[in-house]
């Protein structure tokens, strides 16, 4: 299953080292998406909780839509930046 959720947004984690000193690390783009996804795991939030339900599609539907569009078109549609 595939779907679209909120676009990636700059996010800020608040990790701390073994002494409690704050280690601020800022993320944007795909990095922000990954940090948000992993943070959601800790809070019990599922991908489906953030997905736009009307965007959900089966593997076959996704392949039909994107198999000829190309990587650049897919990345643009999902708000991702390619190197």
C-alpha atoms as an extended CHARMM CRD file, in Angstrom:
* protein
*
        83  EXT
         1         1  UNK       CA              0.0000000000        0.0000000000        0.0000000000  PROA      1               0.0000000000
         2         2  UNK       CA              1.1900000000        3.4860000000       -0.7970000000  PROA      2               0.0000000000
         3         3  UNK       CA             -0.1750000000        6.8940000000        0.0820000000  PROA      3               0.0000000000
         4         4  UNK       CA              0.6740000000       10.5110000000        0.5210000000  PROA      4               0.0000000000
         5         5  UNK       CA              0.9870000000       12.2520000000        3.8560000000  PROA      5               0.0000000000
         6         6  UNK       CA              2.0040000000       15.7020000000        4.9570000000  PROA      6               0.0000000000
         7         7  UNK       CA              4.8870000000       17.1620000000        2.9310000000  PROA      7               0.0000000000
         8         8  UNK       CA              8.2650000000       17.0490000000        4.6220000000  PROA      8               0.0000000000
         9         9  UNK       CA              8.8280000000       20.0230000000        6.8630000000  PROA      9               0.0000000000
        10        10  UNK       CA             11.9130000000       21.2150000000        8.6820000000  PROA      10              0.0000000000
        11        11  UNK       CA             11.9650000000       19.4040000000       11.9680000000  PROA      11              0.0000000000
        12        12  UNK       CA             14.1150000000       19.6460000000       15.0300000000  PROA      12              0.0000000000
        13        13  UNK       CA             15.0170000000       16.6860000000       17.1880000000  PROA      13              0.0000000000
        14        14  UNK       CA             16.0260000000       17.2350000000       20.8040000000  PROA      14              0.0000000000
        15        15  UNK       CA             18.5210000000       14.4600000000       21.5240000000  PROA      15              0.0000000000
        16        16  UNK       CA             20.6910000000       14.5100000000       24.6050000000  PROA      16              0.0000000000
        17        17  UNK       CA             24.0070000000       12.9030000000       25.3540000000  PROA      17              0.0000000000
        18        18  UNK       CA             24.7790000000       10.6260000000       28.3050000000  PROA      18              0.0000000000
        19        19  UNK       CA             25.2270000000       13.6650000000       30.6100000000  PROA      19              0.0000000000
        20        20  UNK       CA             21.9360000000       15.2830000000       29.6160000000  PROA      20              0.0000000000
        21        21  UNK       CA             23.5260000000       17.9700000000       27.4550000000  PROA      21              0.0000000000
        22        22  UNK       CA             21.2030000000       18.9520000000       24.6180000000  PROA      22              0.0000000000
        23        23  UNK       CA             22.3600000000       17.9910000000       21.1140000000  PROA      23              0.0000000000
        24        24  UNK       CA             20.1920000000       19.9830000000       18.7050000000  PROA      24              0.0000000000
        25        25  UNK       CA             20.1120000000       18.6190000000       15.1810000000  PROA      25              0.0000000000
        26        26  UNK       CA             18.0060000000       20.2080000000       12.4220000000  PROA      26              0.0000000000
        27        27  UNK       CA             16.6130000000       18.2310000000        9.4900000000  PROA      27              0.0000000000
        28        28  UNK       CA             14.9070000000       19.1760000000        6.2270000000  PROA      28              0.0000000000
        29        29  UNK       CA             13.4960000000       17.3280000000        3.2330000000  PROA      29              0.0000000000
        30        30  UNK       CA             13.9080000000       13.5630000000        3.2630000000  PROA      30              0.0000000000
        31        31  UNK       CA             15.8990000000       13.7230000000        6.5050000000  PROA      31              0.0000000000
        32        32  UNK       CA             12.9820000000       15.4770000000        8.2280000000  PROA      32              0.0000000000
        33        33  UNK       CA             10.6010000000       12.8470000000        6.8620000000  PROA      33              0.0000000000
        34        34  UNK       CA             12.7640000000       10.0280000000        8.2590000000  PROA      34              0.0000000000
        35        35  UNK       CA             13.1630000000       11.6810000000       11.6900000000  PROA      35              0.0000000000
        36        36  UNK       CA              9.3940000000       12.2940000000       11.8590000000  PROA      36              0.0000000000
        37        37  UNK       CA              8.6680000000        8.6810000000       10.8630000000  PROA      37              0.0000000000
        38        38  UNK       CA             10.9780000000        7.2600000000       13.5210000000  PROA      38              0.0000000000
        39        39  UNK       CA              9.7150000000        9.7040000000       16.1760000000  PROA      39              0.0000000000
        40        40  UNK       CA              6.1670000000        8.6360000000       15.3230000000  PROA      40              0.0000000000
        41        41  UNK       CA              7.1440000000        5.0350000000       16.1120000000  PROA      41              0.0000000000
        42        42  UNK       CA              8.1380000000        6.1090000000       19.6220000000  PROA      42              0.0000000000
        43        43  UNK       CA              4.7920000000        7.8640000000       20.0930000000  PROA      43              0.0000000000
        44        44  UNK       CA              2.6950000000        5.0230000000       18.6770000000  PROA      44              0.0000000000
        45        45  UNK       CA              1.6560000000        6.9220000000       15.5380000000  PROA      45              0.0000000000
        46        46  UNK       CA              1.2380000000        4.8390000000       12.3790000000  PROA      46              0.0000000000
        47        47  UNK       CA              1.9110000000        5.9560000000        8.8010000000  PROA      47              0.0000000000
        48        48  UNK       CA             -1.8160000000        5.6060000000        8.1290000000  PROA      48              0.0000000000
        49        49  UNK       CA             -2.5460000000        8.1120000000       10.9070000000  PROA      49              0.0000000000
        50        50  UNK       CA             -0.7730000000       10.8160000000        8.8660000000  PROA      50              0.0000000000
        51        51  UNK       CA             -1.7130000000        9.6810000000        5.3490000000  PROA      51              0.0000000000
        52        52  UNK       CA             -4.2580000000       11.4430000000        3.1900000000  PROA      52              0.0000000000
        53        53  UNK       CA             -6.7410000000        8.5640000000        3.0230000000  PROA      53              0.0000000000
        54        54  UNK       CA             -7.8850000000        9.4660000000       -0.4900000000  PROA      54              0.0000000000
        55        55  UNK       CA             -4.2990000000        9.0120000000       -1.6820000000  PROA      55              0.0000000000
        56        56  UNK       CA             -3.9700000000        5.3790000000       -0.5730000000  PROA      56              0.0000000000
        57        57  UNK       CA             -3.3970000000        2.9420000000       -3.4130000000  PROA      57              0.0000000000
        58        58  UNK       CA             -2.5380000000       -0.7140000000       -3.9070000000  PROA      58              0.0000000000
        59        59  UNK       CA              0.8150000000       -1.7840000000       -5.3320000000  PROA      59              0.0000000000
        60        60  UNK       CA             -0.8310000000       -2.3790000000       -8.7200000000  PROA      60              0.0000000000
        61        61  UNK       CA             -2.4630000000        1.0650000000       -8.7590000000  PROA      61              0.0000000000
        62        62  UNK       CA              0.8370000000        2.6870000000       -7.8260000000  PROA      62              0.0000000000
        63        63  UNK       CA              2.6950000000        0.8290000000      -10.5640000000  PROA      63              0.0000000000
        64        64  UNK       CA              0.0500000000        1.7940000000      -13.1430000000  PROA      64              0.0000000000
        65        65  UNK       CA              0.3440000000        5.4680000000      -12.1730000000  PROA      65              0.0000000000
        66        66  UNK       CA              4.1180000000        5.7730000000      -11.8120000000  PROA      66              0.0000000000
        67        67  UNK       CA              5.6850000000        3.0890000000      -14.0400000000  PROA      67              0.0000000000
        68        68  UNK       CA              5.8680000000        5.4340000000      -17.0220000000  PROA      68              0.0000000000
        69        69  UNK       CA              6.1030000000        8.7840000000      -15.2220000000  PROA      69              0.0000000000
        70        70  UNK       CA              9.7690000000        8.4660000000      -14.3150000000  PROA      70              0.0000000000
        71        71  UNK       CA             11.6240000000        9.0910000000      -11.0930000000  PROA      71              0.0000000000
        72        72  UNK       CA             11.7910000000       12.8910000000      -11.4320000000  PROA      72              0.0000000000
        73        73  UNK       CA              8.0040000000       13.2020000000      -11.8490000000  PROA      73              0.0000000000
        74        74  UNK       CA              7.3480000000       10.9050000000       -8.8910000000  PROA      74              0.0000000000
        75        75  UNK       CA              9.8090000000       12.7750000000       -6.6700000000  PROA      75              0.0000000000
        76        76  UNK       CA              8.2440000000       16.1220000000       -7.5880000000  PROA      76              0.0000000000
        77        77  UNK       CA              4.7140000000       14.8380000000       -6.8840000000  PROA      77              0.0000000000
        78        78  UNK       CA              5.7600000000       13.6340000000       -3.4260000000  PROA      78              0.0000000000
        79        79  UNK       CA              7.7180000000       16.7860000000       -2.5790000000  PROA      79              0.0000000000
        80        80  UNK       CA             11.1390000000       15.1200000000       -2.6080000000  PROA      80              0.0000000000
        81        81  UNK       CA             14.3310000000       16.6450000000       -3.9270000000  PROA      81              0.0000000000
        82        82  UNK       CA             16.6330000000       14.4840000000       -6.0230000000  PROA      82              0.0000000000
        83        83  UNK       CA             20.4070000000       14.9910000000       -5.9150000000  PROA      83              0.0000000000
